[in-house]
Amino acid sequence: MIFWFWACSSVMEEKDNAIFSDCPTDVAEQQMIDVGAVTLNVSRRGTGATVLFLHGFPEFSYSWDKVMDELSGEFRLIAPDQRGYNLSDKPEDLADYEVTHLVDDIANLIPLIADEKIILVAHDWGGPVGWWVAHHHPDLLKGFVGTNAPHPTIFAQLLTSDPEQQEASEYMDFFRQEGAEELLSANDYAGLVAAFDEALSEEDIPRYKEAWSQPGALSGGLNWYRANVIDESWLIDPVTVTVPTVVMWGEEDAALLPQNIDGLEHYVSDLRLATFPEVDHWINHRIPSEIAQVVRDLHAQ
């Protein structure tokens, strides 16, 4: 493996080059790391047991900043720009965005950031990736937290049989269309900003626009939709999880409906479910303190 380190301390822990050095608690440091097929830009803060955060579309590592503010004095916090986003590699071949590659990125990253089991936290598109990591690599995880993070099997069932979820997911067809990038970037990304329904602060918006404007970044994010049509093929290998799991769900999510948490107990052997009636899709922006407390509680188990 080849690493590019952006130094955040003069002394680095040594153990087969596998452990990140500790970082300041008040500001995120950036690091480029080769995970095999691609190199990911990783944001990291703090010291202690490791927590890894996975973002969705159209976000990037910074989307976890408020949660990291809550936890950086207690944990080592790692948030990658996933494949195709912001400063991470953006393969040109659409097949390189198939979900198996997205899962491999994270499964390969985890042993490079910790020599012990980690807590994995996921949102939106990071959800299926996180669920599959928990399904295929339970030995890497101490626990999993899904925050409006659809379970792949249940989501696929809904998309093949539930008219409400089918209607709510029609935006995915638009994202797969040629030229979606131009429409989403029009008027200085006005549509993307509006989609957050004021979840972004005035400080956040320029950070997001900078990430979206990275060469190929919008296409990279949209390629997750284009390369992965969620249909009956997602039902062939039901995703079952044995690691301790907490699912947090904002019930006002207009894209991922509350039906996504129905029947989770059939796929998760150690499940705790917390619902939030007045929280929408942008749960990591709306209730960072609650997410942070769930991480603490899961770590303490």
N, C-alpha and C positions, 0 to 999 in steps of 0.2 A: 504494500500500500504506500501511496505517496501522499504526504500531508503538506498543506500550506497553512502555517500558523500566523495569525495576527495576534501578537503577544499581548496577554493581559496580566502576566506576572513574570518576574524574572526567573522564577524557579518552576519547573514543570515536573509533576509526578512522573516517575518512570516505571513502567511495567509493560514491557513489550510494546511500547509506544501506543498503548491502548487507552490510557486515561487522560482526559482533559485536565489541564491545570485549573485551579480555582480562579474565579473571576470576581471583580467588584460586584457589590450588591446593587449599586445605584444606576448602573448603565450597562447595556448589553454590549458585549464584545462579539465581533464577527470572525468566523473561521471558515475556510474552505477545506472540505474533506472529500477525498476520493472514496466512494463506497462501492467501487467496482465498475459498473457500466457508466456511471456519471459522477460528477463532482457536485456536491451540494454546499451551498452557503448556509452556515449554521450560526444562529444567534444564541449566546449563552450568558448566564449570570449566576452569581452566587456560589455557595459551597455546601457540601453535605450529600445526602442521598440524591440520586439522579431522577429527575422527572423530565420526560420527553413529550413535547407538544406537537400535534399535527394539525395544520390549518386546512381550510377548504377553499372554494372559489367564491369570490375573486380576491381572496386574502393572501397573506404571506406571513412569514415568521412574526412580524411585528403585531399581528392580530392578537397575540397572547401577552402583549406588554402589560396590560392592566393586571392580569393574573400573576405575571412574574413580579410586578411591584409588591404584591401581597406575600410572595413566598421566597423572595431572593435572599432573605436573611436566614432561611432555614434549609434550603435545598440547592443543589446544583441544577439549574434549569436550562434545558436545551430545546431550541425551536428551529428546525430547518426550514428554509425555503424548499419546498418539495420540487421534484423534477418538473422543469418547465416554467418555474416561477422566479420572479425577481432576478437575483444574481446567480441562481443555480443553472446547471447545464440544461439546454433546451434541444434535445435531439430533433432532427428533421423528419425522421421516419415516423409516421403515425403509429405504427405497430409498437414503437418503443414506449408508448403511453398506455399500453394494455395493463390491466390492474396487477397482473403477476409481477411486472417489472416495478411497479410502484411499491408493492409489498416487499419485494427483494431489497429495494433501496433502504427501507427502514429496518428490516431484519439484519442487513449488513451493517447499518450504522450503529445499532445498539451495542454490540460487543466492542466497538471502538470508543464508546463514551463512558463505559462503566464495566467494572469487573464483578458486578453483582446485579441481581435482578432490579429492574427499574419499574417505575409507575409510568404508564403510557396514557396520555390524555388526547382526545381527538374530537374534531368538530367537522360537520358537513362532509365534504369528500374525504377528509382525513378519517372519517368514521369507518367506511368500508375497509380502508387500508388498515386501520387499527384493529378492527374486528378480525380481519384475516391474519394479521400478525399474532393476535391472541389465540386464534384457532390453530395455526400451523407452528407457532413458536412459543408455547406457554412457558418453556424453560427460561425465556428471556425476561419474563414479566413477574413483578410482585403483585401488580394489579392493573386494571384498565378502567378508565373513566371515559364514558361516551357522553358528549354534550351536544344534543341535537345531532347525533351521529348515527345515521341509519344502519341498522343491522342488514347485511347484504341479502340474507335469505328472506327476511320479512319484507324488505323494500321491494325485492323482485316479485314476491307474491302479490303485493299491493299493485305494482305496476302492470301485472298481468290480469288482475281481477277486480280492483277497486276503482270505480269510476271517479270518486273524489280525488284520490291520489293521482290518477292518470291526468285529470284536468290540472291539478296543482303542478304537475311536472311537465306541462307542455312547453315551458321555457327551455327545456333541454333540447327540444327539436330546433328551436331558434339558435341555440349555442352551437349546434352541429352544422349549421348552414355556412356555406362559403360567404365571406363578407361580414360575418358577425363582428369581427374585430373592428371594422370601420364604424359600424353602428355603435358599438360600445365605447369607442374612443371619441365619438363626435362631441362637439361643444365642450372640450376639455373634460371628457369622461363624466359628463353631467348625469347620464343614465346610471352609471355604476355607483356614483356617489349617492344618488337618490334611492337606489335599491337598499341602502343601509338604513333608511328611515330614521335618519338623525342619530344613528348609533355611533357615528364617527364624530370626534371632537374637531374643533378648528385646527388643533395641532395634528390630528391624525390625517386629515385630508391630503395635505401636501406629501406626506410620507407614502400614502397609497398611490397617489398620482405618479410619484417618482418610480415606484415599483411597477406599476402598469405600463409605464413608458419605456422600460428596459427593452432593448431589441428582442423581439420574439416572445415577450412575456405574456401578452394577451393570447397569442396563438397557443403557447405552451399550456396555459390553464384550460383553454377551450378544448385542447386535444384530449384532455381527460374524458370529456363527454364524447368526442368524436370516435375515440378508440374503444369505448366501452358502452355498448348498447345493453342496457339492463333488461334482460328478458329471461325466458325459461332456462337458458344455459347457466344462469346464476343459481339455479335450484338444484343442480346436479350434485353438488357437494355442500350439503347444509352446514352452516357455520356454527359450530358448537364451541363453547368456551368454558374452561374449568377454573381459570384464575379468578380471584375476587374481583367483582365488577360492579361499578356504580354507574347507572344511566341517569343523566339529568336531562329533563326535557321541558323546554319552553312551549307551552300549549298554544301560544298564539303564532306559532310558526306557520306561515302561509304556504311554504314550499314542501316542508316535511311534516305531514299531518300527524296528530297524536296516535293514529292507528299504528304508527311505526313502533310503538312500545307494547302493543297488544301481543301476548303470547311469547314475550321474551324469556319467560321462565322455562319454556320448553327447550331453549337453546343455551341457557346460561345456568350452571349448577350453583353458583354462589353469587346471587344477584341482589342488589339494593336499588330501588327505583325512587327517584325524587322528581316530582312534577311541579311546574311553576306556571300558574294560570295566566299571569299577566306578562309573561316574557315571550319575546318573538324569536326568530331564527338566530339573531345575533347575541346568543346567550353569553358568549365570552366577553362581550362588551357590556352587557346589561348587568350581570351579577358576578363579577370577578371574585368578590369576597366569598360568595357561597361555593364557587368552584374551588377556591383555595382551601376552604375548610374541608371539603370532601377529600382533597389530596392529603391533607394532614391526617384525617381520620383513617384513610386507607393505609397510609404509611404506618400508623400506630397499631394496626391489626397484628 
